[in-house]
């Protein structure tokens, strides 16, 4: 274990205050409670920490028994990226579905209800929404996490989402500044580079962030991406030009700047997490997010000591660290005040016009996001035994591979006896034989990005033209099948809405 750097209590407390670490387990380990008592002000939760709402509520109460103003953060975007419902799939469609409907009141209602559930469980900082403009349809990490490719659409829905969350006392953390949409590399794996000019950045990537800042987003998360027009040497998370010059001074943001996960390869492979954390705070970040992969006490102590040592050697101004810690405490005070008023108990679902009190706003939104295209022949709904062939690409790190997706479970609920098979690039050609004589429902995700998936689907349709095709990723490919259903995301409620359409009771 790292040896404590001897120094002032204020300096070490400030170094702990700017960390947002994760941990393993569904209860808080002793080391985490001890560090909270010493000054740690934030904790990040991941899917591994959550089993049920009741368990999560008990966990956040355990953390606050140690310190009542601790910030409890989570990466709960809804849609494909869920931590609350990591084992079953989200009750809320994601950004792409909401953007496809383009009803800002619906987006606000969904965010409000999601925020209400978070607040009731004691979570008060959500690393969402994604304000990235998905201008590159080949993007491997954003995709359906974006509201869409149009900057103005993304801006208005980002504002609505921020309003919905913060209206029930959950701080929004708008991400990934200054925009991760035009990348073809996942920053979990390597450093993406965007080589567009300043005029394009201001007209495209920065539009939603300007709107979010104007709307009062409490936090902004930085991206580990290199934008050569702004800083040709360092990724945004480590760049004074981007975090201080652009975000603070030009856009006028006064809230909390949170880094994306510091163990991601875009930073850790080049700088290491200790050096990267020092550079991030020096550049203008206020909170270091770590814990998606590195989630133990030693990591916390290493980062704390790296910050303290950087102040001691003059690499990091003490005033900058103190300012960062003060911003963390200010946000904690805001969320604490909302908890005291019971903001999370405010009803959320009934604010959408035409929605009855108590209605499932997530399912309402998923049904509205459905786009159904019928083939040339009259469509016969699936009523008997069916076979769901799910063509499964490799999941990106943000989504993870433990959250179920598809429509098989929902179709089985409506049509008992439905069977399913999951296929990757190596097994896709066997789907037709496995289906036998049963009616086929082919489920794809980002069909346009996977040539192997296109080949397998086209072969299936040639043999079985009555096949139903359900696209649960970006809806970029031409519609195929006797019925083509675009769900605009792979949340559980999107699967339910699609299953209803397959049997003819939905759209």
C-alpha positions as CSV (number, residue, x, y, z in Angstrom):
1,X,0.0,0.0,0.0
2,X,1.2,3.5,-0.8
3,X,2.8,5.4,2.1
4,X,1.0,8.6,3.1
5,X,2.8,11.7,2.2
6,X,3.2,13.7,5.4
7,X,1.9,17.2,5.0
8,X,-0.9,19.6,6.0
9,X,-4.3,18.1,6.7
10,X,-5.8,20.7,4.3
11,X,-3.6,19.6,1.4
12,X,-4.3,15.9,1.8
13,X,-8.0,16.5,2.4
14,X,-8.2,18.6,-0.8
15,X,-6.4,15.8,-2.7
16,X,-8.9,13.3,-1.5
17,X,-11.8,15.7,-2.2
18,X,-11.2,15.8,-5.9
19,X,-11.3,12.1,-6.4
20,X,-14.4,10.2,-7.5
21,X,-13.4,6.5,-7.0
22,X,-15.3,3.3,-7.5
23,X,-15.2,0.2,-5.4
24,X,-16.2,-3.5,-5.5
25,X,-19.2,-4.8,-3.7
26,X,-22.8,-4.1,-2.8
27,X,-21.9,-2.6,0.5
28,X,-19.2,0.0,1.2
29,X,-15.9,-1.6,2.2
30,X,-14.2,-0.4,5.4
31,X,-11.4,1.4,3.5
32,X,-13.8,3.5,1.6
33,X,-15.7,4.6,4.7
34,X,-12.4,5.4,6.4
35,X,-11.3,7.6,3.5
36,X,-14.7,9.4,3.4
37,X,-14.1,10.2,7.0
38,X,-10.7,11.6,6.0
39,X,-12.0,13.9,3.3
40,X,-13.1,11.8,0.3
41,X,-16.1,13.7,-1.0
42,X,-17.4,11.6,-3.9
43,X,-18.0,8.0,-4.8
44,X,-18.8,6.5,-8.2
45,X,-21.2,3.6,-8.6
46,X,-21.2,1.0,-11.3
47,X,-23.3,-2.0,-12.2
48,X,-21.3,-4.3,-10.0
49,X,-22.5,-2.2,-7.0
50,X,-26.2,-2.5,-7.6
51,X,-28.7,-5.4,-7.2
52,X,-32.0,-3.8,-6.3
53,X,-33.3,-0.3,-5.5
54,X,-33.6,-1.3,-1.9
55,X,-30.0,-2.5,-1.7
56,X,-28.8,0.7,-3.5
57,X,-30.8,2.9,-1.0
58,X,-29.1,1.0,1.9
59,X,-25.7,1.5,0.3
60,X,-26.1,5.2,-0.2
61,X,-27.4,5.5,3.4
62,X,-24.3,3.6,4.6
63,X,-22.0,6.1,2.8
64,X,-23.9,9.1,4.2
65,X,-23.8,7.7,7.7
66,X,-20.1,8.4,7.4
67,X,-20.5,11.8,5.9
68,X,-23.9,13.3,5.0
69,X,-22.7,15.5,2.2
70,X,-20.8,12.9,0.2
71,X,-21.6,13.0,-3.6
72,X,-22.8,9.7,-4.9
73,X,-22.3,9.5,-8.7
74,X,-23.5,7.0,-11.3
75,X,-23.3,6.5,-15.1
76,X,-27.0,6.1,-15.8
77,X,-27.7,7.3,-19.3
78,X,-30.7,5.0,-19.7
79,X,-31.0,3.2,-23.0
80,X,-28.0,1.0,-23.8
81,X,-25.9,2.4,-20.8
82,X,-27.6,1.5,-17.6
83,X,-26.2,0.7,-14.1
84,X,-29.6,0.7,-12.2
85,X,-30.8,-2.1,-14.3
86,X,-27.6,-3.7,-15.6
87,X,-28.9,-7.3,-15.3
88,X,-32.3,-6.8,-17.0
89,X,-32.0,-3.7,-19.3
90,X,-33.3,-0.2,-18.9
91,X,-36.8,0.9,-18.3
92,X,-36.0,4.1,-20.3
93,X,-35.0,4.5,-24.0
94,X,-31.8,6.2,-24.6
95,X,-30.9,9.5,-26.3
96,X,-31.1,8.3,-29.9
97,X,-34.7,7.2,-29.4
98,X,-35.6,10.4,-27.7
99,X,-34.0,12.4,-30.5
100,X,-35.8,10.5,-33.1
101,X,-39.1,11.5,-31.5
102,X,-37.9,15.1,-31.2
103,X,-40.3,16.1,-28.4
104,X,-38.4,18.0,-25.8
105,X,-41.2,17.6,-23.3
106,X,-41.0,13.9,-23.6
107,X,-37.2,14.0,-23.1
108,X,-37.7,16.2,-20.1
109,X,-40.3,13.8,-18.7
110,X,-38.0,10.8,-19.2
111,X,-35.0,12.5,-17.5
112,X,-37.2,13.7,-14.7
113,X,-38.5,10.2,-13.9
114,X,-35.1,8.7,-14.2
115,X,-33.8,11.4,-11.9
116,X,-36.6,10.8,-9.5
117,X,-35.7,7.1,-9.2
118,X,-32.0,8.0,-8.7
119,X,-32.8,10.5,-6.0
120,X,-35.1,8.1,-4.2
121,X,-32.1,5.7,-4.0
122,X,-29.8,8.4,-2.7
123,X,-27.8,9.0,-5.9
124,X,-27.3,12.7,-6.6
125,X,-24.8,13.1,-9.5
126,X,-25.5,11.5,-12.9
127,X,-22.7,11.3,-15.4
128,X,-25.2,12.1,-18.2
129,X,-26.5,13.3,-20.6
130,X,-24.2,12.6,-23.6
131,X,-24.3,15.9,-25.6
132,X,-22.1,14.5,-28.4
133,X,-23.2,15.2,-31.9
134,X,-23.0,11.8,-33.6
135,X,-21.7,13.2,-36.9
136,X,-19.7,10.0,-37.7
137,X,-22.0,7.1,-38.2
138,X,-19.0,4.8,-37.9
139,X,-18.4,6.0,-34.3
140,X,-17.8,2.8,-32.2
141,X,-18.5,4.3,-28.8
142,X,-21.2,7.0,-29.1
143,X,-23.8,5.9,-31.6
144,X,-27.2,5.6,-30.0
145,X,-25.9,7.4,-26.9
146,X,-26.2,10.6,-28.9
147,X,-29.5,12.4,-29.5
148,X,-28.5,12.4,-33.2
149,X,-26.3,14.0,-35.9
150,X,-27.9,17.5,-35.9
151,X,-26.3,20.0,-33.5
152,X,-29.5,22.0,-32.8
153,X,-31.5,18.9,-32.1
154,X,-28.8,17.6,-29.7
155,X,-28.7,21.0,-28.0
156,X,-32.4,21.3,-27.3
157,X,-32.7,17.7,-26.0
158,X,-29.5,18.1,-23.9
159,X,-31.1,21.2,-22.3
160,X,-34.4,19.3,-21.7
161,X,-32.5,16.4,-20.1
162,X,-30.5,18.6,-17.8
163,X,-33.7,20.4,-16.8
164,X,-35.4,17.0,-16.1
165,X,-32.6,15.7,-13.9
166,X,-31.8,18.8,-12.0
167,X,-35.5,19.6,-11.4
168,X,-35.6,16.6,-9.0
169,X,-32.3,17.4,-7.4
170,X,-29.9,15.2,-9.4
171,X,-27.0,17.1,-10.8
172,X,-26.4,16.5,-14.5
173,X,-22.9,16.0,-15.9
174,X,-23.0,16.8,-19.6
175,X,-20.5,14.9,-21.6
176,X,-18.1,14.3,-23.4
177,X,-16.6,17.8,-23.8
178,X,-15.8,19.2,-26.3
179,X,-17.6,16.4,-28.3
180,X,-16.8,12.7,-29.0
181,X,-19.2,12.3,-31.9
182,X,-16.8,12.5,-34.9
183,X,-14.4,9.8,-33.8
184,X,-13.7,6.3,-35.2
185,X,-11.7,5.1,-32.2
186,X,-13.0,4.2,-28.7
187,X,-11.1,6.2,-26.1
188,X,-11.4,3.2,-23.8
189,X,-8.9,1.6,-26.1
190,X,-6.8,4.3,-27.7
191,X,-6.6,8.1,-28.1
192,X,-9.1,9.4,-30.8
193,X,-8.0,12.3,-32.9
194,X,-10.4,14.8,-34.5
195,X,-8.8,17.0,-37.2
196,X,-11.5,19.5,-38.1
197,X,-11.1,23.2,-38.1
198,X,-12.3,25.6,-35.4
199,X,-15.2,26.8,-37.4
200,X,-16.6,23.2,-37.6
201,X,-16.0,22.6,-33.9
202,X,-17.9,25.8,-33.0
203,X,-20.8,25.1,-35.5
204,X,-21.1,21.4,-34.6
205,X,-19.5,19.9,-31.5
206,X,-19.7,22.9,-29.2
207,X,-23.4,23.9,-29.9
208,X,-24.9,21.4,-27.3
209,X,-22.3,22.3,-24.7
210,X,-23.0,26.0,-25.0
211,X,-26.7,25.3,-24.6
212,X,-26.1,23.1,-21.6
213,X,-23.9,25.7,-19.9
214,X,-26.5,28.3,-20.5
215,X,-29.2,26.0,-19.1
216,X,-27.2,25.6,-15.8
217,X,-25.8,22.1,-16.0
218,X,-24.0,21.5,-12.7
219,X,-21.2,19.5,-14.1
220,X,-19.4,18.8,-17.4
221,X,-17.3,15.7,-18.2
222,X,-14.2,16.0,-20.3
223,X,-13.3,13.7,-23.2
224,X,-10.0,11.9,-23.7
225,X,-9.8,13.1,-27.3
226,X,-7.2,15.1,-29.2
227,X,-8.6,18.0,-31.1
228,X,-5.7,19.4,-33.1
229,X,-7.4,22.7,-33.8
230,X,-7.6,23.4,-30.1
231,X,-4.6,21.6,-28.7
232,X,-2.4,19.5,-30.9
233,X,-0.4,18.0,-28.0
234,X,-2.7,16.9,-25.2
235,X,-6.2,15.3,-25.1
236,X,-9.0,17.6,-23.9
237,X,-8.9,16.2,-20.3
238,X,-5.3,17.3,-19.9
239,X,-5.5,20.5,-21.9
240,X,-5.5,24.0,-20.2
241,X,-6.5,25.5,-23.6
242,X,-9.7,23.4,-23.7
243,X,-10.8,23.1,-20.0
244,X,-9.7,26.5,-18.8
245,X,-9.5,28.6,-22.0
246,X,-12.5,27.2,-23.8
247,X,-14.9,25.8,-21.2
248,X,-14.2,28.2,-18.3
249,X,-13.3,31.4,-20.0
250,X,-15.1,31.3,-23.4
251,X,-18.2,29.3,-22.5
252,X,-18.4,30.8,-19.0
253,X,-18.9,27.5,-17.2
254,X,-18.5,27.8,-13.4
255,X,-19.6,24.4,-12.3
256,X,-17.8,21.1,-11.7
257,X,-15.5,19.7,-14.4
258,X,-15.2,15.9,-14.1
259,X,-12.8,13.8,-16.1
260,X,-13.8,10.7,-18.0
261,X,-12.3,7.5,-16.5
262,X,-8.6,8.0,-16.0
263,X,-7.8,4.3,-16.4
264,X,-9.0,4.5,-20.0
265,X,-6.2,3.8,-22.5
266,X,-6.4,7.2,-24.2
267,X,-4.8,8.6,-21.0
268,X,-3.4,5.8,-18.9
269,X,-1.4,4.2,-21.7
270,X,0.5,7.4,-22.5
271,X,0.6,9.4,-19.2
272,X,-0.3,6.9,-16.5
273,X,-3.1,7.6,-14.1
274,X,-1.0,9.4,-11.5
275,X,0.6,11.8,-14.0
276,X,-2.7,12.1,-15.9
277,X,-4.6,13.1,-12.8
278,X,-2.0,15.8,-11.9
279,X,-2.2,17.2,-15.5
280,X,-6.0,17.1,-15.5
281,X,-6.3,19.1,-12.3
282,X,-3.6,21.5,-13.5
283,X,-5.5,21.9,-16.8
284,X,-8.7,22.9,-15.0
285,X,-10.5,19.7,-14.1
286,X,-12.0,19.5,-10.6
287,X,-12.8,15.9,-10.1
288,X,-10.9,12.7,-11.1
289,X,-13.2,9.9,-12.2
290,X,-11.6,6.5,-11.6
291,X,-13.0,3.1,-10.7
292,X,-14.4,1.6,-13.8
293,X,-11.4,-0.7,-13.8
294,X,-9.1,0.3,-10.9
295,X,-11.3,0.3,-7.9
296,X,-9.3,-0.4,-4.8
297,X,-7.8,1.6,-1.9
298,X,-4.3,1.5,-3.3
299,X,-5.5,3.4,-6.4
300,X,-7.1,6.1,-4.2
301,X,-3.9,6.5,-2.2
302,X,-1.7,6.6,-5.3
303,X,-3.7,9.4,-6.8
304,X,-4.0,11.3,-3.5
305,X,-0.2,11.2,-3.0
306,X,0.5,12.1,-6.6
307,X,-1.5,15.3,-6.2
308,X,0.1,16.1,-2.9
309,X,3.6,15.6,-4.3
310,X,2.8,17.7,-7.3
311,X,1.8,20.6,-5.1
312,X,5.0,20.0,-3.0
313,X,7.2,20.1,-6.1
314,X,5.5,23.2,-7.6
315,X,4.1,21.3,-10.6
316,X,0.5,21.8,-9.4
317,X,-0.4,25.2,-7.8
318,X,-1.9,24.7,-4.4
319,X,-4.5,27.3,-5.2
320,X,-5.7,25.2,-8.3
321,X,-6.1,22.1,-6.1
322,X,-8.0,24.2,-3.5
323,X,-10.2,25.7,-6.1
324,X,-11.0,22.2,-7.5
325,X,-11.9,20.9,-4.0
326,X,-14.1,23.9,-3.4
327,X,-16.1,23.2,-6.5
328,X,-16.7,19.7,-5.4
329,X,-17.9,20.8,-2.0
330,X,-20.2,23.4,-3.7
331,X,-21.9,20.8,-5.7
332,X,-22.2,18.6,-2.7
333,X,-23.9,21.4,-0.8
334,X,-26.3,21.9,-3.7
335,X,-27.3,18.2,-3.8
336,X,-27.5,18.1,0.0
337,X,-29.9,21.0,0.0
338,X,-32.1,19.2,-2.5
339,X,-32.1,16.0,-0.5
340,X,-33.2,18.0,2.5
341,X,-36.2,19.3,0.6
342,X,-37.1,15.8,-0.7
343,X,-36.8,16.8,-4.3
344,X,-36.6,13.2,-5.5
345,X,-40.2,12.5,-4.3
346,X,-41.7,14.9,-6.8
347,X,-43.8,12.9,-9.3
348,X,-42.2,12.7,-12.7
349,X,-44.1,10.6,-15.2
350,X,-47.2,12.6,-15.4
351,X,-45.6,15.8,-16.7
352,X,-45.7,14.5,-20.3
353,X,-48.9,15.8,-22.0
354,X,-51.3,13.0,-22.8
355,X,-49.7,10.6,-20.2
356,X,-51.9,9.5,-17.4
357,X,-50.5,9.8,-13.8
358,X,-48.5,6.7,-13.0
359,X,-48.0,5.7,-16.6
360,X,-44.8,4.1,-17.6
361,X,-43.1,7.1,-19.3
362,X,-40.2,4.9,-20.5
363,X,-42.5,2.5,-22.4
364,X,-44.5,5.5,-23.8
365,X,-41.3,7.0,-25.1
366,X,-40.1,3.7,-26.6
367,X,-43.3,3.1,-28.4
368,X,-43.2,6.6,-29.9
369,X,-39.6,6.1,-31.0
370,X,-40.5,3.0,-33.0
371,X,-40.2,3.3,-36.8
372,X,-41.9,0.5,-38.8
373,X,-41.4,-0.1,-42.5
374,X,-43.5,-2.7,-44.3
375,X,-42.2,-4.7,-47.2
376,X,-43.8,-5.0,-50.6
377,X,-46.0,-7.9,-49.6
378,X,-48.8,-7.6,-47.0
379,X,-47.4,-8.3,-43.6
380,X,-48.7,-11.2,-41.6
381,X,-48.0,-10.8,-37.9
382,X,-46.1,-13.4,-36.1
383,X,-48.6,-15.5,-34.1
384,X,-47.1,-19.0,-33.8
385,X,-43.8,-20.5,-32.9
386,X,-41.0,-18.2,-33.8
387,X,-37.2,-18.1,-33.8
388,X,-35.3,-14.9,-32.8
389,X,-31.8,-14.8,-34.4
390,X,-29.8,-12.1,-32.7
391,X,-26.7,-11.0,-34.6
392,X,-24.5,-9.7,-31.8
393,X,-21.5,-7.3,-32.4
394,X,-18.8,-6.8,-29.8
395,X,-20.1,-4.4,-27.1
396,X,-18.2,-1.3,-26.4
397,X,-16.9,-0.8,-22.8
398,X,-19.4,1.9,-21.9
399,X,-22.3,-0.4,-22.7
400,X,-20.7,-3.5,-21.4
401,X,-21.6,-7.1,-22.2
402,X,-23.6,-8.0,-19.1
403,X,-26.7,-6.0,-19.9
404,X,-29.1,-8.1,-22.0
405,X,-30.5,-6.7,-25.3
406,X,-32.8,-7.8,-28.0
407,X,-36.4,-8.7,-28.1
408,X,-36.4,-12.4,-27.3
409,X,-37.4,-12.1,-23.7
410,X,-40.2,-9.7,-24.5
411,X,-41.5,-11.8,-27.5
412,X,-41.4,-14.9,-25.3
413,X,-43.6,-13.1,-22.8
414,X,-46.1,-12.4,-25.6
415,X,-45.6,-15.7,-27.5
416,X,-44.6,-18.5,-25.2
417,X,-42.4,-21.1,-26.9
418,X,-40.3,-18.5,-28.8
419,X,-36.7,-19.7,-29.0
420,X,-33.6,-17.7,-29.7
421,X,-30.0,-18.0,-30.9
422,X,-27.2,-15.5,-30.6
423,X,-24.7,-15.2,-33.5
424,X,-21.4,-13.5,-34.0
425,X,-19.2,-13.2,-37.1
426,X,-18.0,-16.8,-36.8
427,X,-21.4,-18.4,-36.4
428,X,-23.8,-16.1,-38.3
429,X,-24.2,-18.5,-41.3
430,X,-25.8,-21.1,-39.1
431,X,-28.9,-19.0,-38.2
432,X,-31.1,-20.2,-41.1
433,X,-30.5,-23.9,-40.3
434,X,-31.1,-23.3,-36.6
435,X,-34.4,-21.6,-37.3
436,X,-35.8,-24.6,-39.1
437,X,-39.4,-24.0,-40.3
438,X,-40.2,-21.4,-37.7
439,X,-40.9,-17.8,-38.5
440,X,-37.7,-15.8,-38.1
441,X,-37.2,-12.5,-36.4
442,X,-33.7,-11.2,-37.1
443,X,-32.3,-8.7,-34.6
444,X,-29.3,-6.6,-35.5
445,X,-27.4,-3.7,-34.0
446,X,-25.7,-1.1,-36.1
447,X,-26.1,-3.2,-39.3
448,X,-24.3,-0.6,-41.4
449,X,-21.1,-1.0,-39.5
450,X,-20.8,-4.8,-39.8
451,X,-20.3,-6.4,-43.3
452,X,-20.5,-9.9,-41.8
453,X,-24.0,-9.0,-40.4
454,X,-25.2,-7.7,-43.7
455,X,-24.1,-10.8,-45.5
456,X,-25.7,-13.1,-43.0
457,X,-29.0,-11.1,-43.0
458,X,-29.2,-10.9,-46.8
459,X,-28.7,-14.7,-47.1
460,X,-31.4,-15.2,-44.5
461,X,-33.8,-12.9,-46.3
462,X,-33.2,-14.5,-49.6
463,X,-34.2,-17.9,-48.2
464,X,-37.0,-16.6,-45.9
465,X,-38.5,-13.4,-47.3
466,X,-41.1,-13.4,-44.5
467,X,-38.4,-12.6,-42.0
468,X,-38.9,-9.7,-39.7
469,X,-35.9,-7.4,-39.1
470,X,-35.4,-5.4,-35.9
471,X,-32.6,-2.8,-35.9
472,X,-31.7,-1.8,-32.4
473,X,-28.7,0.4,-33.2
474,X,-28.3,3.3,-35.5
475,X,-30.9,3.2,-38.3
476,X,-28.5,3.9,-41.1
477,X,-29.0,0.8,-43.4
478,X,-31.8,0.5,-45.9
479,X,-34.9,-1.2,-44.5
480,X,-35.0,-5.0,-45.1
481,X,-37.5,-7.7,-44.4
482,X,-41.2,-8.3,-44.5
483,X,-41.3,-5.9,-41.6
484,X,-38.5,-3.6,-40.6
485,X,-38.6,-2.2,-37.1
486,X,-36.1,0.5,-36.0
487,X,-36.1,0.9,-32.2
488,X,-33.4,3.5,-32.0
489,X,-31.7,1.7,-29.1
490,X,-31.4,-1.6,-27.3
491,X,-33.1,-0.8,-23.9
492,X,-35.4,-3.4,-22.6
493,X,-38.4,-1.1,-23.2
494,X,-37.3,-0.8,-26.8
495,X,-37.4,-4.6,-27.1
496,X,-40.9,-4.6,-25.7
497,X,-42.2,-2.0,-28.1
498,X,-40.6,-4.0,-31.0
499,X,-42.2,-7.3,-29.8
500,X,-45.6,-5.6,-29.8
501,X,-45.1,-4.6,-33.4
502,X,-44.0,-8.1,-34.4
503,X,-47.2,-9.6,-33.3
504,X,-49.3,-6.8,-34.6
505,X,-50.4,-5.1,-31.3
506,X,-48.1,-2.2,-31.5
507,X,-47.1,0.4,-34.1
